[in-house]
Amino acid sequence: MGTNYHSEHNLFPVGYKSVRNYSSMFTKGVKAKYTCEILDGGDKPIYKVTSSEDPDNPIIKDSSTGCWVHICKMVNDMSENRKDKVTISGTERFGLLETTVRKVLEYLPDAEKSINYNFKFRNITA
């Protein structure tokens, strides 16, 4: 993985996909399914989140957090108890912090080439 496709703590493999249930961006009190994907953006990954309620208009950003801040702001705007500031962990929302996911990602082909990443489950020796 190129240096922009991983950090010290996370791997961002092209083709990664997860699905999460979360509050609807369009209808208060309703849940929707959000499909999170990591795409090849050349020099750095592109993050895409598609709502089951609006599949023709995915949210595409240069960070996982950017996608989820957009979603959470829309949900917050519908809330009666609006927050002044919306903060969120995109890597958490994408499922990249889940222990099982991290283990699987560390064993992907060529994961050992992620020179800045600190492996937690796979023993990589130089």
N, CA, C and O atoms as a DFTB+ gen file, in Angstrom:
504 C
 N C O
     1  1       0.845      -1.181       0.000
     2  2       0.000       0.000       0.000
     3  2       0.886       1.239       0.000
     4  3       1.886       1.298       0.716
     5  1       0.517       2.216      -0.798
     6  2       1.263       3.470      -0.827
     7  2       1.188       4.160       0.519
     8  3       0.322       3.849       1.337
     9  1       2.086       5.087       0.746
    10  2       2.147       5.738       2.060
    11  2       0.882       6.503       2.410
    12  3       0.600       6.696       3.592
    13  1       0.117       6.942       1.433
    14  2      -1.135       7.636       1.740
    15  2      -2.300       6.669       1.958
    16  3      -3.401       7.091       2.309
    17  1      -2.058       5.384       1.750
    18  2      -3.093       4.377       1.938
    19  2      -2.959       3.670       3.285
    20  3      -3.579       2.632       3.518
    21  1      -2.164       4.231       4.147
    22  2      -2.059       3.767       5.521
    23  2      -1.476       4.892       6.377
    24  3      -0.863       5.835       5.878
    25  1      -1.690       4.753       7.662
    26  2      -1.091       5.679       8.620
    27  2      -0.401       4.818       9.672
    28  3      -0.301       3.601       9.515
    29  1       0.061       5.431      10.715
    30  2       0.696       4.679      11.794
    31  2      -0.295       3.697      12.434
    32  3       0.091       2.619      12.887
    33  1      -1.579       4.087      12.464
    34  2      -2.578       3.303      13.193
    35  2      -3.620       2.609      12.318
    36  3      -4.357       1.757      12.813
    37  1      -3.700       2.953      11.027
    38  2      -4.770       2.410      10.176
    39  2      -4.277       2.019       8.788
    40  3      -3.331       2.596       8.251
    41  1      -4.947       1.022       8.231
    42  2      -4.742       0.621       6.843
    43  2      -5.992       1.024       6.075
    44  3      -7.105       0.871       6.578
    45  1      -5.817       1.539       4.857
    46  2      -6.942       2.002       4.036
    47  2      -6.903       1.293       2.679
    48  3      -6.576       1.916       1.670
    49  1      -7.233      -0.007       2.645
    50  2      -7.101      -0.755       1.401
    51  2      -8.214      -0.454       0.388
    52  3      -9.394      -0.379       0.732
    53  1      -7.797      -0.288      -0.860
    54  2      -8.755      -0.095      -1.956
    55  2      -9.617      -1.345      -2.035
    56  3      -9.112      -2.467      -1.986
    57  1     -10.916      -1.142      -2.157
    58  2     -11.855      -2.253      -2.233
    59  2     -12.531      -2.568      -0.911
    60  3     -13.476      -3.356      -0.867
    61  1     -12.052      -1.953       0.174
    62  2     -12.668      -2.172       1.483
    63  2     -14.109      -1.697       1.439
    64  3     -14.413      -0.655       0.857
    65  1     -15.002      -2.473       2.063
    66  2     -16.414      -2.092       2.094
    67  2     -17.022      -2.569       3.411
    68  3     -16.762      -3.685       3.861
    69  1     -17.824      -1.719       4.012
    70  2     -18.552      -2.082       5.224
    71  2     -19.939      -1.454       5.164
    72  3     -20.179      -0.514       4.406
    73  1     -20.844      -1.990       5.973
    74  2     -22.207      -1.463       6.022
    75  2     -22.533      -1.165       7.475
    76  3     -22.234      -1.958       8.368
    77  1     -23.151      -0.012       7.699
    78  2     -23.492       0.429       9.050
    79  2     -24.918       0.980       9.056
    80  3     -25.337       1.652       8.113
    81  1     -25.648       0.692      10.113
    82  2     -26.963       1.305      10.324
    83  2     -26.760       2.564      11.145
    84  3     -26.019       2.577      12.128
    85  1     -27.441       3.631      10.716
    86  2     -27.332       4.902      11.429
    87  2     -28.580       5.719      11.113
    88  3     -29.334       5.384      10.199
    89  1     -28.788       6.762      11.850
    90  2     -29.947       7.640      11.650
    91  2     -30.016       8.141      10.211
    92  3     -28.996       8.423       9.581
    93  1     -31.225       8.243       9.717
    94  2     -31.459       8.749       8.366
    95  2     -31.072      10.218       8.261
    96  3     -31.254      10.993       9.200
    97  1     -30.534      10.587       7.100
    98  2     -30.231      11.993       6.821
    99  2     -31.473      12.734       6.346
   100  3     -31.472      13.961       6.242
   101  1     -32.542      11.975       6.055
   102  2     -33.717      12.559       5.415
   103  2     -34.997      12.488       6.236
   104  3     -35.883      13.330       6.086
   105  1     -35.097      11.479       7.109
   106  2     -36.327      11.286       7.871
   107  2     -36.004      11.096       9.344
   108  3     -35.370      10.113       9.729
   109  1     -36.432      12.018      10.143
   110  2     -36.182      11.992      11.588
   111  2     -36.790      10.721      12.201
   112  3     -37.928      10.358      11.906
   113  1     -36.012      10.062      13.053
   114  2     -36.489       8.886      13.763
   115  2     -36.388       7.581      12.980
   116  3     -36.813       6.536      13.471
   117  1     -35.838       7.625      11.783
   118  2     -35.713       6.437      10.941
   119  2     -34.238       6.069      10.823
   120  3     -33.371       6.943      10.826
   121  1     -33.960       4.784      10.720
   122  2     -32.591       4.310      10.500
   123  2     -32.408       3.993       9.021
   124  3     -33.359       3.635       8.327
   125  1     -31.182       4.129       8.554
   126  2     -30.839       3.799       7.165
   127  2     -29.552       2.993       7.170
   128  3     -28.790       3.017       8.136
   129  1     -29.322       2.277       6.073
   130  2     -28.065       1.551       5.903
   131  2     -27.123       2.421       5.097
   132  3     -27.509       3.014       4.090
   133  1     -25.875       2.489       5.557
   134  2     -24.840       3.257       4.884
   135  2     -23.716       2.310       4.475
   136  3     -23.141       1.617       5.314
   137  1     -23.413       2.287       3.195
   138  2     -22.320       1.466       2.689
   139  2     -21.086       2.345       2.557
   140  3     -21.094       3.341       1.834
   141  1     -20.026       1.967       3.263
   142  2     -18.771       2.709       3.277
   143  2     -17.772       1.981       2.388
   144  3     -17.632       0.760       2.472
   145  1     -17.076       2.734       1.533
   146  2     -16.106       2.129       0.626
   147  2     -14.836       2.965       0.554
   148  3     -14.863       4.185       0.711
   149  1     -13.725       2.281       0.315
   150  2     -12.453       2.955       0.054
   151  2     -12.102       2.673      -1.404
   152  3     -12.019       1.521      -1.828
   153  1     -11.898       3.749      -2.159
   154  2     -11.633       3.658      -3.595
   155  2     -10.231       4.152      -3.925
   156  3      -9.603       4.865      -3.143
   157  1      -9.762       3.761      -5.085
   158  2      -8.448       4.186      -5.558
   159  2      -8.529       5.617      -6.069
   160  3      -9.229       5.901      -7.041
   161  1      -7.816       6.502      -5.414
   162  2      -7.789       7.901      -5.828
   163  2      -6.443       8.304      -6.388
   164  3      -6.116       9.489      -6.448
   165  1      -5.657       7.309      -6.801
   166  2      -4.327       7.622      -7.310
   167  2      -3.351       7.827      -6.180
   168  3      -2.925       6.864      -5.542
   169  1      -2.988       9.075      -5.920
   170  2      -2.025       9.389      -4.858
   171  2      -2.542       9.101      -3.453
   172  3      -1.760       8.820      -2.545
   173  1      -3.859       9.170      -3.276
   174  2      -4.439       8.906      -1.958
   175  2      -5.841       8.328      -2.122
   176  3      -6.465       8.495      -3.170
   177  1      -6.335       7.652      -1.090
   178  2      -7.647       7.019      -1.210
   179  2      -8.795       8.030      -1.288
   180  3      -8.683       9.176      -0.854
   181  1      -9.888       7.554      -1.855
   182  2     -11.138       8.306      -1.878
   183  2     -12.127       7.510      -1.033
   184  3     -12.183       6.283      -1.115
   185  1     -12.895       8.215      -0.231
   186  2     -13.849       7.580       0.659
   187  2     -15.265       7.877       0.164
   188  3     -15.597       9.010      -0.186
   189  1     -16.083       6.831       0.145
   190  2     -17.431       6.951      -0.403
   191  2     -18.414       6.308       0.568
   192  3     -18.202       5.183       1.021
   193  1     -19.483       7.022       0.883
   194  2     -20.557       6.473       1.707
   195  2     -21.854       6.656       0.938
   196  3     -22.182       7.755       0.491
   197  1     -22.583       5.560       0.793
   198  2     -23.845       5.579       0.061
   199  2     -24.979       5.213       1.001
   200  3     -24.940       4.169       1.653
   201  1     -25.984       6.067       1.072
   202  2     -27.160       5.816       1.898
   203  2     -28.141       4.949       1.130
   204  3     -28.346       5.145      -0.068
   205  1     -28.746       3.991       1.818
   206  2     -29.768       3.139       1.192
   207  2     -30.966       3.966       0.745
   208  3     -31.734       3.535      -0.115
   209  1     -31.127       5.145       1.321
   210  2     -32.256       6.014       0.969
   211  2     -31.988       6.881      -0.260
   212  3     -32.920       7.419      -0.858
   213  1     -30.729       7.016      -0.633
   214  2     -30.376       7.885      -1.760
   215  2     -29.151       7.312      -2.494
   216  3     -28.097       7.946      -2.534
   217  1     -29.297       6.108      -3.072
   218  2     -28.143       5.431      -3.671
   219  2     -27.524       6.149      -4.871
   220  3     -26.376       5.878      -5.223
   221  1     -28.260       7.050      -5.494
   222  2     -27.739       7.764      -6.663
   223  2     -26.887       8.976      -6.303
   224  3     -26.303       9.608      -7.182
   225  1     -26.816       9.300      -5.020
   226  2     -26.050      10.475      -4.585
   227  2     -25.119      10.137      -3.426
   228  3     -25.335      10.586      -2.300
   229  1     -24.082       9.346      -3.701
   230  2     -23.154       8.992      -2.622
   231  2     -22.363      10.212      -2.147
   232  3     -22.202      11.190      -2.877
   233  1     -21.882      10.131      -0.930
   234  2     -21.033      11.175      -0.360
   235  2     -19.596      10.734      -0.633
   236  3     -19.174       9.668      -0.185
   237  1     -18.861      11.543      -1.356
   238  2     -17.490      11.205      -1.731
   239  2     -16.568      12.311      -1.220
   240  3     -16.733      13.482      -1.560
   241  1     -15.604      11.919      -0.404
   242  2     -14.681      12.878       0.208
   243  2     -13.266      12.317       0.199
   244  3     -13.050      11.155      -0.144
   245  1     -12.305      13.152       0.579
   246  2     -10.918      12.698       0.648
   247  2     -10.550      12.159       2.034
   248  3      -9.385      11.869       2.304
   249  1     -11.557      12.028       2.911
   250  2     -11.328      11.406       4.221
   251  2     -12.601      10.704       4.676
   252  3     -13.710      11.100       4.318
   253  1     -12.419       9.657       5.470
   254  2     -13.572       8.945       6.022
   255  2     -14.339       9.861       6.974
   256  3     -15.568       9.823       7.034
   257  1     -13.605      10.677       7.707
   258  2     -14.241      11.616       8.637
   259  2     -15.074      12.640       7.880
   260  3     -16.168      12.991       8.323
   261  1     -14.578      13.125       6.748
   262  2     -15.336      14.086       5.944
   263  2     -16.694      13.541       5.542
   264  3     -17.693      14.259       5.581
   265  1     -16.733      12.272       5.154
   266  2     -18.015      11.646       4.779
   267  2     -18.976      11.630       5.959
   268  3     -20.136      12.024       5.838
   269  1     -18.477      11.170       7.100
   270  2     -19.363      11.016       8.254
   271  2     -19.726      12.341       8.922
   272  3     -20.800      12.447       9.514
   273  1     -18.873      13.337       8.844
   274  2     -19.246      14.660       9.352
   275  2     -20.420      15.184       8.530
   276  3     -21.358      15.754       9.087
   277  1     -20.379      14.997       7.214
   278  2     -21.475      15.421       6.333
   279  2     -22.795      14.758       6.772
   280  3     -23.815      15.431       6.918
   281  1     -22.760      13.449       6.975
   282  2     -23.955      12.706       7.386
   283  2     -24.446      13.196       8.745
   284  3     -25.630      13.487       8.917
   285  1     -23.541      13.284       9.699
   286  2     -23.927      13.680      11.063
   287  2     -24.453      15.110      11.126
   288  3     -25.334      15.406      11.933
   289  1     -23.925      16.000      10.283
   290  2     -24.456      17.369      10.233
   291  2     -25.887      17.367       9.721
   292  3     -26.737      18.088      10.245
   293  1     -26.160      16.562       8.703
   294  2     -27.530      16.505       8.174
   295  2     -28.496      15.949       9.224
   296  3     -29.607      16.454       9.387
   297  1     -28.059      14.899       9.934
   298  2     -28.887      14.325      11.002
   299  2     -29.065      15.349      12.120
   300  3     -30.169      15.516      12.638
   301  1     -27.996      16.028      12.490
   302  2     -28.039      17.042      13.543
   303  2     -28.989      18.185      13.186
   304  3     -29.700      18.700      14.049
   305  1     -28.998      18.578      11.916
   306  2     -29.871      19.677      11.479
   307  2     -31.352      19.354      11.664
   308  3     -32.172      20.262      11.802
   309  1     -31.700      18.061      11.669
   310  2     -33.096      17.648      11.868
   311  2     -33.444      17.496      13.346
   312  3     -34.617      17.415      13.710
   313  1     -32.428      17.457      14.185
   314  2     -32.627      17.186      15.606
   315  2     -33.189      18.398      16.348
   316  3     -32.896      19.545      16.011
   317  1     -34.000      18.117      17.361
   318  2     -34.507      19.183      18.216
   319  2     -33.421      19.659      19.182
   320  3     -33.446      20.798      19.648
   321  1     -32.477      18.779      19.471
   322  2     -31.371      19.095      20.379
   323  2     -30.087      19.230      19.577
   324  3     -29.156      18.442      19.742
   325  1     -30.043      20.222      18.719
   326  2     -28.884      20.405      17.837
   327  2     -27.620      20.707      18.628
   328  3     -27.626      21.428      19.626
   329  1     -26.528      20.116      18.129
   330  2     -25.211      20.385      18.710
   331  2     -24.572      21.510      17.916
   332  3     -24.769      21.615      16.706
   333  1     -23.806      22.351      18.601
   334  2     -23.118      23.450      17.923
   335  2     -22.015      22.938      17.009
   336  3     -21.753      23.505      15.949
   337  1     -21.370      21.851      17.440
   338  2     -20.267      21.300      16.672
   339  2     -20.443      19.785      16.571
   340  3     -20.729      19.108      17.559
   341  1     -20.265      19.274      15.362
   342  2     -20.372      17.830      15.131
   343  2     -18.972      17.268      14.964
   344  3     -18.235      17.666      14.062
   345  1     -18.612      16.339      15.840
   346  2     -17.319      15.666      15.717
   347  2     -17.573      14.169      15.624
   348  3     -18.500      13.645      16.242
   349  1     -16.751      13.497      14.858
   350  2     -16.953      12.076      14.608
   351  2     -15.635      11.449      14.188
   352  3     -14.770      12.136      13.643
   353  1     -15.471      10.169      14.431
   354  2     -14.306       9.422      13.950
   355  2     -14.714       8.658      12.695
   356  3     -15.475       7.693      12.759
   357  1     -14.206       9.095      11.580
   358  2     -14.515       8.419      10.321
   359  2     -13.994       6.999      10.287
   360  3     -14.670       6.103       9.782
   361  1     -12.788       6.777      10.824
   362  2     -12.240       5.421      10.820
   363  2     -13.109       4.489      11.666
   364  3     -13.270       3.316      11.330
   365  1     -13.658       4.999      12.746
   366  2     -14.557       4.188      13.578
   367  2     -15.841       3.901      12.808
   368  3     -16.310       2.763      12.795
   369  1     -16.414       4.914      12.170
   370  2     -17.660       4.737      11.420
   371  2     -17.496       3.807      10.221
   372  3     -18.441       3.118       9.838
   373  1     -16.318       3.783       9.636
   374  2     -16.038       2.872       8.524
   375  2     -15.789       1.449       9.020
   376  3     -15.727       0.517       8.218
   377  1     -15.646       1.274      10.335
   378  2     -15.393      -0.046      10.908
   379  2     -13.923      -0.426      10.933
   380  3     -13.579      -1.566      11.244
   381  1     -13.054       0.522      10.607
   382  2     -11.623       0.234      10.519
   383  2     -10.942       0.046      11.874
   384  3      -9.796      -0.399      11.934
   385  1     -11.636       0.380      12.953
   386  2     -11.056       0.225      14.287
   387  2     -11.488      -1.073      14.971
   388  3     -11.010      -1.393      16.060
   389  1     -12.385      -1.814      14.337
   390  2     -12.841      -3.091      14.896
   391  2     -11.667      -4.074      14.930
   392  3     -10.931      -4.196      13.951
   393  1     -11.495      -4.759      16.032
   394  2     -10.372      -5.681      16.194
   395  2     -10.327      -6.731      15.089
   396  3      -9.269      -6.961      14.504
   397  1     -11.434      -7.360      14.800
   398  2     -11.458      -8.401      13.771
   399  2     -11.100      -7.835      12.405
   400  3     -10.370      -8.470      11.643
   401  1     -11.601      -6.661      12.090
   402  2     -11.295      -6.021      10.810
   403  2      -9.799      -5.718      10.731
   404  3      -9.167      -5.981       9.707
   405  1      -9.241      -5.178      11.782
   406  2      -7.804      -4.859      11.795
   407  2      -6.960      -6.102      11.556
   408  3      -5.983      -6.064      10.808
   409  1      -7.347      -7.212      12.199
   410  2      -6.607      -8.460      12.006
   411  2      -6.645      -8.888      10.545
   412  3      -5.613      -9.238       9.973
   413  1      -7.820      -8.861       9.944
   414  2      -7.965      -9.264       8.546
   415  2      -7.144      -8.354       7.639
   416  3      -6.446      -8.837       6.748
   417  1      -7.220      -7.047       7.856
   418  2      -6.495      -6.098       7.010
   419  2      -4.981      -6.296       7.096
   420  3      -4.277      -6.151       6.097
   421  1      -4.487      -6.624       8.276
   422  2      -3.049      -6.820       8.441
   423  2      -2.523      -8.020       7.652
   424  3      -1.331      -8.089       7.352
   425  1      -3.402      -8.962       7.317
   426  2      -2.996     -10.150       6.570
   427  2      -3.331     -10.073       5.085
   428  3      -3.181     -11.061       4.366
   429  1      -3.778      -8.921       4.623
   430  2      -4.012      -8.761       3.188
   431  2      -2.688      -8.850       2.428
   432  3      -1.633      -8.519       2.970
   433  1      -2.748      -9.302       1.163
   434  2      -1.517      -9.324       0.369
   435  2      -0.896      -7.920       0.311
   436  3      -1.599      -6.929       0.109
   437  1       0.389      -7.851       0.486
   438  2       1.183      -6.621       0.432
   439  2       0.981      -5.681       1.622
   440  3       1.533      -4.580       1.634
   441  1       0.206      -6.093       2.613
   442  2       0.023      -5.231       3.793
   443  2       1.361      -4.953       4.471
   444  3       1.557      -3.885       5.050
   445  1       2.275      -5.909       4.397
   446  2       3.580      -5.737       5.045
   447  2       4.393      -4.603       4.425
   448  3       5.386      -4.168       5.008
   449  1       3.991      -4.124       3.263
   450  2       4.679      -3.007       2.607
   451  2       4.262      -1.652       3.178
   452  3       4.793      -0.615       2.781
   453  1       3.315      -1.669       4.104
   454  2       2.833      -0.431       4.753
   455  2       3.856      -0.026       5.806
   456  3       3.725      -0.354       6.985
   457  1       4.876       0.694       5.352
   458  2       6.060       0.945       6.176
   459  2       5.821       1.811       7.411
   460  3       6.575       1.721       8.379
   461  1       4.796       2.636       7.390
   462  2       4.530       3.515       8.537
   463  2       3.554       2.907       9.543
   464  3       3.397       3.423      10.649
   465  1       2.909       1.826       9.163
   466  2       1.881       1.213      10.003
   467  2       2.507       0.360      11.107
   468  3       3.437      -0.408      10.859
   469  1       1.988       0.503      12.321
   470  2       2.432      -0.314      13.453
   471  2       1.523      -1.546      13.562
   472  3       0.393      -1.456      14.042
   473  1       2.029      -2.679      13.115
   474  2       1.253      -3.919      13.150
   475  2       0.978      -4.321      14.584
   476  3       1.861      -4.253      15.439
   477  1      -0.256      -4.740      14.845
   478  2      -0.662      -5.144      16.186
   479  2      -0.851      -6.648      16.297
   480  3      -0.675      -7.224      17.370
   481  1      -1.211      -7.288      15.180
   482  2      -1.554      -8.710      15.211
   483  2      -0.618      -9.568      14.357
   484  3      -0.470     -10.764      14.608
   485  1      -0.012      -8.985      13.390
   486  2       0.878      -9.720      12.481
   487  2       2.320      -9.357      12.809
   488  3       2.654      -8.179      12.936
   489  1       3.162     -10.349      12.944
   490  2       4.572     -10.113      13.268
   491  2       5.334      -9.832      11.986
   492  3       5.536     -10.726      11.165
   493  1       5.757      -8.587      11.818
   494  2       6.512      -8.157      10.632
   495  2       7.927      -7.810      11.105
   496  3       8.112      -6.959      11.975
   497  1       8.901      -8.470      10.529
   498  2      10.287      -8.145      10.860
   499  2      10.966      -7.558       9.638
   500  3      10.717      -7.987       8.511
   501  1      11.807      -6.594       9.863
   502  2      12.493      -5.904       8.764
   503  2      13.549      -6.759       8.122
   504  3      14.212      -6.319       7.183
